[in-house]
Amino acid sequence: MNIKPIRNDADLRAVFVRLESIFQAPEGSPEADEMEVLVALVEAYENRHYPIGPADPIEAIKFRMEQQGLAAKDLEPFIGSSGRVSEVLNRKRALSLRMVKRLHDGLKIPYESLLSHAG
């Protein structure tokens, strides 16, 4: 096992090629140990070079609307009047904590998504 740091995307591609060849290695084998180390290196490299930030609250709401086939009118029980729903979806009004709780409880949108840019 000759493991080196992943310094660039070419190194990353080479690690992916190696991972493909040892992906189904039996647990406890040297290849399985190598795979575990390589996966940790890939995660560290990707977190450093391709970080994924928290979801945008409005995008999270729109995503859930699309998933469940909801219209803006369907958000009124969670956000308020149609005018308020429109203001929120058009980013003219911030989500209140009460709206966040209702959206979480009613539509099961994670708090982390709803609060990530709240303010």
PEKASUL-V254426 format. One record per pair of residues at least 4 apart in sequence whose C-alpha atoms are under 7 Angstrom apart, sorted by the first residue. I is the first residue (numbers start at 0). J is the second residue. Records with the same first field share a line. If there is no record, write none. Layout:
I: J, J
//
This chain:
0: 33
5: 10, 11, 40, 44
6: 10
7: 11
8: 12
9: 13
10: 14
11: 15, 41
12: 16
13: 17
14: 18, 37
15: 19
16: 20
17: 21
18: 22, 34
21: 30, 34
24: 28, 30, 31
25: 31
26: 31
27: 31, 32
28: 32
29: 33
30: 34
31: 35
32: 36
33: 37
34: 38
35: 39
36: 40
37: 41
38: 42
39: 43
40: 44
41: 45
42: 46
43: 47
44: 48
45: 49, 50
46: 50
53: 112, 115
54: 59, 112, 115
55: 59, 112, 115, 116
56: 60, 112, 113, 114, 115, 116
57: 61, 88
58: 62
59: 63, 112
60: 64
61: 65
62: 66
63: 67
64: 68, 69, 70
65: 69
69: 73
71: 84
72: 81
74: 78, 84
75: 79, 80, 81, 84
77: 98, 101, 102
78: 83, 84, 98
79: 83, 84
80: 84
81: 85
82: 86
83: 87
84: 88
85: 89
86: 90, 91, 92
87: 91, 92, 93, 94
93: 117, 118
94: 98, 99, 117
95: 99
96: 100
97: 101
98: 102
99: 103, 113
100: 104
101: 105
102: 106, 107, 108
103: 107, 108, 109, 110
109: 113
110: 114
111: 115
//
